[in-house]
């Protein structure tokens, strides 16, 4: 009888382990993305594609509560929550780190994104997700990974007569959090773009070539003034 109970317990344990494995892999990173990814002390995985160099919680990770400052979005009636470049969806016992669906519209990029040019088109990359600017929507959409995703090409060379608009550094003087810095920079970008007509996220700023140098400098001055008014040192 004891042998029968032992055998039954063994089969039950094996079945439980198999179920946990299936559930774990259902929400995990794809093998290509997860393989050999470095982890930090908090269990976050390093995303170093395009030298992005940021750590994110792995896909499938469950959290009881959403982090503070999240932004809610909806796609075809389904809720998604966005914070610090990480996407969450409702799941058992809380929320699950997930991949956003293609076509989901966002009005702000992740605080730490990497701009990559693929096929002559700019993409904004973070945590294995590609975003594209949509002028008609005045925002960004989650894009399909382009065909050249694993072999990014160099961006077009900047015009020789002027330095890039992003060629300055911002330091928080009042201890602003990374989230606050991202929000301030995004809002100042929107204000500066409206004031000058120059959009630093677009090739050549979206202005005629003969206006590029002057509009870029106007944008830079506007960004500096806006950020300095919010408690940043701009150099």
C-alpha positions as CSV (number, residue, x, y, z in Angstrom):
1,X,0.0,0.0,0.0
2,X,2.8,2.4,0.9
3,X,4.5,1.7,-2.5
4,X,1.2,2.4,-4.3
5,X,0.9,5.8,-2.4
6,X,4.5,6.6,-3.2
7,X,4.0,5.8,-6.9
8,X,0.8,7.9,-7.0
9,X,2.5,10.8,-5.3
10,X,5.4,10.6,-7.7
11,X,3.0,10.7,-10.7
12,X,1.1,13.7,-9.2
13,X,4.4,15.6,-8.7
14,X,5.5,14.9,-12.2
15,X,2.2,16.1,-13.6
16,X,2.4,19.3,-11.6
17,X,5.9,20.0,-12.7
18,X,4.9,19.5,-16.4
19,X,1.9,21.9,-15.9
20,X,4.1,24.5,-14.4
21,X,6.6,24.2,-17.3
22,X,3.8,24.6,-19.9
23,X,2.4,27.6,-18.2
24,X,5.8,29.2,-17.8
25,X,6.8,28.8,-21.4
26,X,3.4,30.0,-22.7
27,X,4.3,33.6,-21.6
28,X,8.1,33.5,-21.9
29,X,10.3,35.3,-24.3
30,X,10.8,33.6,-27.7
31,X,13.8,31.2,-27.6
32,X,15.8,33.5,-29.9
33,X,15.3,36.5,-27.7
34,X,15.7,34.7,-24.3
35,X,18.7,32.6,-25.1
36,X,21.9,33.6,-23.3
37,X,20.4,36.9,-22.0
38,X,22.2,38.4,-19.0
39,X,20.2,38.9,-15.9
40,X,20.6,41.4,-13.0
41,X,20.0,40.8,-9.3
42,X,16.3,41.5,-9.7
43,X,15.9,38.9,-12.4
44,X,15.5,41.4,-15.2
45,X,17.1,40.5,-18.6
46,X,19.5,42.6,-20.6
47,X,18.3,43.9,-23.9
48,X,21.4,44.8,-25.7
49,X,20.2,44.6,-29.3
50,X,21.5,47.7,-31.1
51,X,23.5,48.4,-27.9
52,X,20.3,49.3,-26.2
53,X,21.8,48.3,-22.8
54,X,18.7,48.3,-20.6
55,X,17.3,45.6,-18.3
56,X,13.6,44.6,-18.4
57,X,11.5,42.0,-16.6
58,X,11.1,38.8,-18.6
59,X,7.9,38.2,-20.6
60,X,5.5,36.1,-18.6
61,X,6.6,37.5,-15.3
62,X,3.6,38.0,-12.9
63,X,3.2,41.0,-10.7
64,X,0.5,41.7,-8.1
65,X,0.2,45.4,-8.7
66,X,1.1,47.7,-11.5
67,X,4.0,50.1,-11.0
68,X,3.2,53.7,-10.2
69,X,2.8,56.1,-13.1
70,X,1.6,53.6,-15.6
71,X,-0.4,54.6,-18.7
72,X,-3.5,52.6,-19.7
73,X,-4.1,51.8,-23.4
74,X,-6.8,49.7,-25.1
75,X,-6.6,47.7,-28.3
76,X,-9.7,46.1,-29.7
77,X,-11.3,46.3,-26.3
78,X,-8.4,44.7,-24.4
79,X,-6.6,46.7,-21.8
80,X,-2.8,47.1,-21.7
81,X,-0.7,49.0,-19.3
82,X,2.6,50.8,-20.1
83,X,5.4,51.8,-17.8
84,X,9.1,52.4,-18.4
85,X,9.1,50.6,-21.7
86,X,7.4,47.5,-20.1
87,X,3.9,46.3,-21.1
88,X,1.5,44.5,-18.8
89,X,-1.8,42.8,-19.4
90,X,-4.4,41.5,-16.8
91,X,-3.6,38.0,-15.7
92,X,-4.1,35.5,-12.9
93,X,-3.5,37.1,-9.5
94,X,-2.6,40.5,-11.0
95,X,-0.8,41.3,-14.2
96,X,1.6,39.6,-16.7
97,X,4.5,41.2,-18.5
98,X,3.6,40.9,-22.1
99,X,4.3,42.0,-25.7
100,X,2.0,44.7,-27.0
101,X,-0.1,43.9,-30.1
102,X,1.0,45.3,-33.5
103,X,-0.9,48.4,-34.4
104,X,-1.5,49.6,-30.8
105,X,-1.2,53.4,-30.7
106,X,0.8,55.2,-28.1
107,X,1.3,58.9,-27.5
108,X,4.7,58.6,-25.8
109,X,7.8,56.5,-26.4
110,X,9.6,54.5,-23.7
111,X,11.8,56.7,-21.6
112,X,14.9,54.9,-22.8
113,X,14.5,54.1,-26.5
114,X,17.1,53.5,-29.3
115,X,16.6,55.0,-32.7
116,X,17.5,52.6,-35.5
117,X,17.3,53.1,-39.2
118,X,16.1,50.0,-41.1
119,X,15.5,50.1,-44.8
120,X,15.9,53.8,-44.7
121,X,13.0,54.2,-42.1
122,X,13.5,55.3,-38.5
123,X,12.2,52.9,-35.8
124,X,12.2,53.5,-32.0
125,X,13.3,50.3,-30.2
126,X,13.0,49.1,-26.6
127,X,12.5,45.7,-25.0
128,X,12.2,43.8,-28.3
129,X,9.4,46.2,-29.5
130,X,9.6,48.5,-32.5
131,X,7.6,51.8,-32.6
132,X,7.0,53.9,-35.7
133,X,5.9,57.6,-35.9
134,X,2.5,58.1,-37.5
135,X,2.1,61.8,-38.6
136,X,-1.6,61.5,-39.3
137,X,-2.1,60.2,-35.7
138,X,0.4,62.5,-34.0
139,X,1.8,59.5,-32.2
140,X,3.4,56.1,-32.5
141,X,2.2,52.6,-33.2
142,X,3.7,49.3,-32.3
143,X,5.2,48.0,-35.6
144,X,6.0,44.6,-37.0
145,X,9.8,43.9,-36.8
146,X,11.1,45.0,-40.2
147,X,12.9,42.6,-42.4
148,X,16.3,44.1,-41.6
149,X,15.7,43.9,-37.9
150,X,18.6,41.7,-37.1
151,X,21.0,43.6,-39.3
152,X,20.4,47.3,-38.8
153,X,21.9,49.6,-41.3
154,X,23.6,52.9,-40.4
155,X,21.4,56.0,-40.3
156,X,21.7,58.5,-43.2
157,X,24.6,60.9,-42.6
158,X,23.6,64.2,-41.0
159,X,24.0,67.4,-43.1
160,X,27.5,68.8,-42.7
161,X,26.4,72.3,-41.9
162,X,24.8,71.6,-38.5
163,X,25.0,69.4,-35.5
164,X,22.2,67.0,-34.7
165,X,19.4,68.5,-32.6
166,X,19.8,65.8,-30.0
167,X,23.5,66.8,-29.5
168,X,23.0,68.0,-25.9
169,X,22.9,66.4,-22.5
170,X,20.2,66.9,-19.8
171,X,20.9,66.6,-16.1
172,X,18.1,66.7,-13.5
173,X,18.9,69.3,-10.8
174,X,15.9,68.4,-8.5
175,X,16.3,64.7,-8.3
176,X,13.6,64.0,-11.0
177,X,12.9,60.3,-11.5
178,X,13.6,58.6,-14.8
179,X,9.8,58.5,-15.5
180,X,9.6,62.3,-14.8
181,X,12.6,63.0,-16.9
182,X,11.0,61.1,-19.8
183,X,7.6,62.9,-19.4
184,X,9.3,66.3,-19.2
185,X,11.5,65.6,-22.3
186,X,8.5,64.4,-24.3
187,X,6.3,67.3,-23.3
188,X,9.1,69.8,-24.1
189,X,9.7,68.1,-27.4
190,X,6.0,68.6,-28.3
191,X,6.1,72.2,-27.3
192,X,9.3,72.9,-29.1
193,X,8.0,71.1,-32.3
194,X,4.9,73.3,-32.2
195,X,6.9,76.5,-31.7
196,X,9.5,75.9,-34.4
197,X,8.0,73.5,-36.9
198,X,11.1,71.2,-36.4
199,X,10.5,67.6,-35.4
200,X,13.7,65.8,-34.2
201,X,12.1,62.4,-34.6
202,X,11.8,62.9,-38.4
203,X,14.4,62.7,-41.1
204,X,15.8,66.2,-41.6
205,X,13.4,67.5,-39.0
206,X,10.5,67.5,-41.5
207,X,11.5,70.9,-42.9
208,X,12.9,72.0,-46.3
209,X,16.7,71.6,-46.7
210,X,17.2,75.4,-46.8
211,X,15.5,75.8,-43.4
212,X,17.2,72.8,-41.7
213,X,20.1,74.6,-40.0
214,X,18.0,77.5,-38.6
215,X,15.0,75.4,-37.6
216,X,17.3,72.9,-35.8
217,X,18.9,75.6,-33.8
218,X,15.5,77.1,-33.0
219,X,14.3,73.7,-31.8
220,X,17.5,73.3,-29.7
221,X,17.0,76.7,-28.0
222,X,13.3,76.0,-27.4
223,X,14.1,72.6,-25.8
224,X,16.8,74.1,-23.6
225,X,14.5,76.9,-22.4
226,X,11.6,74.4,-21.7
227,X,13.8,71.9,-19.8
228,X,15.7,74.6,-17.8
229,X,12.3,76.0,-16.7
230,X,11.5,72.5,-15.4
231,X,14.6,72.2,-13.3
232,X,17.2,70.7,-15.7
233,X,20.7,71.7,-16.7
234,X,21.1,71.5,-20.4
235,X,24.5,71.4,-22.1
